Amino acid sequence: MPKIYEYLGIIFFFYANEHEPIHIHARLGEFESKIEFEYENGNVKKIIFKKVIGKKEIPQEKRKNIRKFILKYHHNIVEKWMEFFVMKKKPSNQKITKKL
């Protein structure tokens, strides 16, 4: 389970047995959501929060920060996905301390 980002107490990561479409998981304390993003012409068109079986979903009021994060870092997330799942390399973990 490579952790790829930490932002405002939110941990962003992949599970080792992931599948397409490209997505990321976000954990905040006891909450976790799977987040898919749809692209059009290289830009994020839609961000979709999905429930993870056996986990409490990240509350609505916390999702605004996650959306901002994904809009800013989506290219990096895709690069890290390719690095881990295609090139079989462990992606780096980055800690972002400034609020977006």
C-alpha positions as CSV (number, residue, x, y, z in Angstrom):
1,M,0.0,0.0,0.0
2,P,2.1,2.9,-1.2
3,K,1.4,6.2,0.5
4,I,2.0,8.9,-2.0
5,Y,0.8,12.2,-0.4
6,E,0.0,13.6,3.0
7,Y,-2.1,16.8,3.0
8,L,-3.9,18.5,6.0
9,G,-4.1,15.1,7.8
10,I,-5.4,13.3,4.7
11,I,-3.3,10.3,3.6
12,F,-3.5,9.6,-0.2
13,F,-2.5,6.1,-1.3
14,F,-3.0,3.2,-3.6
15,Y,-3.7,-0.4,-2.7
16,A,-1.2,-2.8,-4.2
17,N,-3.9,-4.8,-6.0
18,E,-5.6,-1.9,-7.7
19,H,-7.3,-1.8,-11.1
20,E,-8.4,0.7,-13.7
21,P,-9.8,3.3,-13.9
22,I,-7.0,5.2,-12.3
23,H,-8.0,6.3,-8.9
24,I,-6.7,7.1,-5.4
25,H,-7.7,6.4,-1.9
26,A,-7.9,9.0,0.8
27,R,-7.9,8.3,4.5
28,L,-8.7,10.8,7.2
29,G,-8.7,9.2,10.7
30,E,-11.4,6.5,10.7
31,F,-12.8,7.6,7.3
32,E,-11.7,6.4,3.8
33,S,-13.0,7.0,0.3
34,K,-12.0,5.9,-3.2
35,I,-11.7,8.8,-5.6
36,E,-11.9,8.4,-9.3
37,F,-11.4,11.3,-11.7
38,E,-12.6,11.5,-15.3
39,Y,-10.4,13.3,-17.9
40,E,-11.2,15.3,-21.0
41,N,-8.4,16.8,-23.0
42,G,-5.9,16.2,-20.2
43,N,-8.1,18.0,-17.6
44,V,-10.1,16.7,-14.8
45,K,-13.8,16.8,-15.8
46,K,-15.3,15.0,-12.9
47,I,-14.2,13.9,-9.4
48,I,-16.2,10.9,-8.0
49,F,-16.1,9.8,-4.4
50,K,-17.0,6.2,-3.8
51,K,-17.6,4.1,-0.7
52,V,-14.9,1.6,0.4
53,I,-16.5,-1.5,1.8
54,G,-16.2,-1.7,5.5
55,K,-15.1,1.9,5.9
56,K,-16.9,5.1,6.8
57,E,-16.9,7.6,3.9
58,I,-15.0,10.9,4.2
59,P,-17.6,13.5,5.3
60,Q,-18.9,16.0,2.8
61,E,-17.3,19.0,4.6
62,K,-13.8,17.5,4.2
63,R,-14.2,16.7,0.5
64,K,-13.7,20.3,-0.6
65,N,-10.0,20.1,0.4
66,I,-9.6,16.8,-1.4
67,R,-11.1,18.1,-4.6
68,K,-8.8,21.1,-4.6
69,F,-5.8,18.7,-4.0
70,I,-6.8,16.4,-6.8
71,L,-7.3,19.4,-9.2
72,K,-3.8,20.6,-8.4
73,Y,-2.0,17.3,-8.3
74,H,-3.9,15.0,-10.7
75,H,-1.0,14.8,-13.2
76,N,1.4,13.8,-10.5
77,I,-1.1,11.2,-9.2
78,V,-1.3,9.6,-12.7
79,E,2.5,9.6,-12.9
80,K,2.7,7.9,-9.6
81,W,0.1,5.3,-10.7
82,M,2.1,4.6,-13.8
83,E,5.3,4.4,-11.8
84,F,3.8,1.9,-9.4
85,F,1.5,-0.3,-11.5
86,V,3.3,-0.2,-14.9
87,M,6.9,0.3,-14.1
88,K,6.8,-1.6,-10.8
89,K,8.7,1.1,-8.8
90,K,7.7,2.4,-5.4
91,P,6.5,6.0,-5.8
92,S,7.8,8.7,-3.4
93,N,5.6,10.1,-0.6
94,Q,5.3,13.8,-0.5
95,K,4.0,15.9,2.5
96,I,2.2,19.0,1.5
97,T,2.0,21.4,4.5
98,K,0.6,24.6,2.9
99,K,-3.2,24.8,2.4
100,L,-4.2,25.1,-1.2
